[in-house]
Amino acid sequence: MSPIILPEFPKGFHIGPLFIHYYALAYITGLLLGWRLVRRMCAEKPVAASGLQVDDFLTWATLGVILGGRLGYVLFYQPGYFFTHPPAIFAVWDGGMSSHGGFIGVSIAIIWFCKKQGLNILRFADRISIAVPIGLGLGRIANFINGELWGRPAAPGTPFAMIFPSPDAGGIPRYPSELIEAATEGVLLFIFMLLASRSSKLRASPGKLTGLFLILYACARIFSECFREPDPFLGFLSFGATMGQLLSLPMIVIGLGFIAFGAKLSPNRDDVP
């Protein structure tokens, strides 16, 4: 089977004098769709937050995603470069965001916001976790359109192998790892989380949905990274793993901890963090 030769897609489009990057559009769309879903989920019993509180949290979620994602990339992927070129840290338009850093940023935002509003942190985090795959999937589609974060070389005859337009991709057939990640970390994870949220037992035990999300995301990321070309400035790390895989391993442990903690709680308790 012949590989699919991809054209060089534009990075965005103009609305008058304003140029909209597809990557920025993915972030905006993911946040807005997630906001609408979380608003509805928080209203279901046991109630996690009011609609107005969810509206207020959108600003903090945006800051958590952007600041956490950028700082995570700086610290996890290229600390040496950014410490010697500090102004480049703020050049987010040049690319460089970390999903794991975004998780940390949003986690801090959730804790701070819930403490301020007097909300149950774990119950609110459970509702947020249901919507996160929307943004993850859209972000990976934007990566594909931008022709970045492509996959490893594919064996001859591999179905859906693609030749990416960037000269750095070498003009050889590669796995469309961005689409694999969009399917696993985005579509499939969203379906699993949505189905899990229909369980009244899971909704009533704070922390279980969050733990489930962390475990499923980590497994999806570790799997999909098997098809993704490692970052050229890092390559393969310990035991032939990529940075994305190594950063995902602690999420499994943390996720199991959340589920174990939730299992010890009486349903619908509000006197927990």
N, C-alpha and C positions, 0 to 999 in steps of 0.2 A: 504494500500500500504506500503510495507516494505521500510524503509529508505535506502539510498545509503551509504554504508560504504566506506569511502575514505581511500586510502593508504597514507602513509607518503611520499610525493613527495620529491625528492632532492631539495635543495635550489638553485641549479644552475648546472653548468657543467664546465669541464676543457677544455681549449684550450692550450695544452702543460702544462707548469707550472702555467698558469694563470687561476684562478677560477672566472667565470663570474656568479654573482648572478642574478637570474631572475628579481629581483626588479630593479637592476641597468640596466638590459637589457630593461626593460619596459620604464624607464626614457630615455635612449638613443634612443630607437626606436620612442617613442612619440615625442621627440624633433626633430629628423630628419624628420619624416613624417610631423610634424607640420610646420617645416621650408620650406619644398617643397610646401606645400599647401599655406602658407602665401606668399611665393614668387609669386605664380600664382595669388593669390587674390589681392595683392598689385599692380599688373600690370594692373588690370581691372580699367576702368574709374568709378569714379574719382580716379586717381592714388594716392596711399597713400605713396609709397616709391619705390626706385629703387631696382633692384635685389641685387646689391652690398650692399645697406644699410640693406636689410633683412639678407644678409649673415653676416654682422657685428653684427647685433642684436642677432644672435644665441648664441654668447658667453655670452652676458648680460642676455638673457633669461635663460640660463643654471644656471648662478650664482643666478638669482632671484628665480628660482624654488628650488634649493638646499638650499641656505642660508635662504630664506624666509620660506620654508617648515620646516626646522630644528628648526629655532628660534621660529616659530609659535607653534610647538609642545612643545618646552621648556616652553614658556610663557603661552600657553592656557591649556596645559594638565598636566604637572608635574613641575611647577616652584619650588616648595619646594625641590624636589629631586635634580634637576640640580643646584640649587643655593648652595646646600651643597656638591655637587659632580661636580664642574665645568669641570673637564677633560672629563666627560661623555658627555658633550654637543657636543664634536667633534667626538664621536664614532658613526657616522651615520650608520656604518655597523651593529650595534646592533639593528637597526630599530628606528622608531619614526619620522614620517614626518606628517605635517599638510597641507591638501589641502588649507585651508583658509590662512595659513601662506604663502604658495606658491603663492596664488593670490596677496597677499600684496607685496611680493618680486618682482614678475613680474610687478606689477603696478608701483612700484618705478623705476624699470629698464626701463619701457616704457617712463615714464615722463623724466627721466634723458637723455635717448638716443634721444628722439624727440627734447628736448631742445637743445642738442648738435648738432643735425643734421638739425635743423630748420624744422622739420616735424610737421604736424597737429597731436597732441597727440590723440585726439578722433578718427580721421579717422584711424590712425595706430592701435589703440587699437581695433577698430571694426574688422579689419582683423585678428588680433591675436586671438580674442575671438572665431572665427569660428573654429580654429584649436585646441583649448584647450581641448575639449572633447576627442580627440584622446589619449592624455597622461593620462587623467583621467580614461578612460576605460581600457587601458593597465595596469595602476597601480593597479586597482582593480582585474584584472585577476592574476597579480603577487601576490596580497594578498591571493587569493584563492589557488594558487599553494603552497604558503608558509604555508597554513593552519592557517592563522591568521585573526583577525577581523571577526570571525564567527558570525552567527546570533543568535537570541534568541531561546529558546526552541520551537519546533514546536508541534502542537497538533497531536495526533495519527492519522495516515492515511493521513497526509499532503503530497501532491505530491511534489516530489523532495526534501523532507527533507533529510538531510545528517548527518552522524556521523563523526565528525572530529577526526583526529588521536591524537591530543594533549590531554594529561591527564587533562589539565585545562578546556577542553571543556566538561568534565564529562561523555563522552561516551553516550550521549543522542542525539536523533534526533534534529537537528537545521535547521533553515532557512539558505540557502546559500546566506547570505546577500551581500557577495562580488560580486557574479554574478548578483544579483539584482541591485547593484550599477553600475556594469559594463554596464548593459543594459540601465539603466535610465540616469545616469550621463555621460555615454560614448556613446553608440550607438544611443539612441533616441535623446539625446541632440545634437549630431553631425548632425543627419539628420535634425532636426529642424533648426539648425543654418545654415546648407548648403542651405536649401530651402529658408530661410529668406534672405540669402545673394544674392539670385537670383533676389530679388526685387531692381530695380534701385532706387526707392524712399528711401528705407532703406539705401542703400549704399551711397546715396547722402546726407544724414542727419547725420553728425558726432555725435556719441554717442548712436544712437538708437540700433545698433547691440550689443554694449557692454552692454547697459541696459537690452536688451532682454536676453542675456546670463546670466547675474547676477540673473535675476528673475527666469529663467528656471532652472538654476543650483540649486538655493536655494530651489525651490519647489521639485526638484528631490531628493536632499539630505535630506530634511525634511521627505519626503515620505519613502525613502529607510532606513532611520535611525529607522523607526518603526519596522523593521525586524532585526536590528543589536543589538547585545549584547553591552550594555554600557561598557566603559572602567572600569575595576575592581577598579582602584584607584580613580575613579570619581563617578561611579554609575549614578543614575538619579538625575537631578538637579531641578531647579525651575519648578513647574507645571508638574513634571514628564518628562521633556524634557531631551535630551542628550546634551552634549557639542556641537556636530556637528549641532544639530538643532538650538541651541541658537546662534551659530556663523553665521548661515545661515540667520536668520531673518533680520539683518541689510542689507544684500545683496539685499533683496527685495526693501527696502526703497531706497537704493542707485541706484538700477536699475531703479526704477520709476523716480528718479531724472534725470538720464541720458536721459531717453526717453522724459521727459518733456522739458529738456534743448534742445535736438535735434529737438523737434517739433517747437520750437521758432525760429530756425535758418533758413535762406534761404538756399535752396539746393546748394551744391558744394561750400559753403563758406570756405575760407582758413584762414580768420582772426579770428579764434577761437583757443583755446588751443589745 
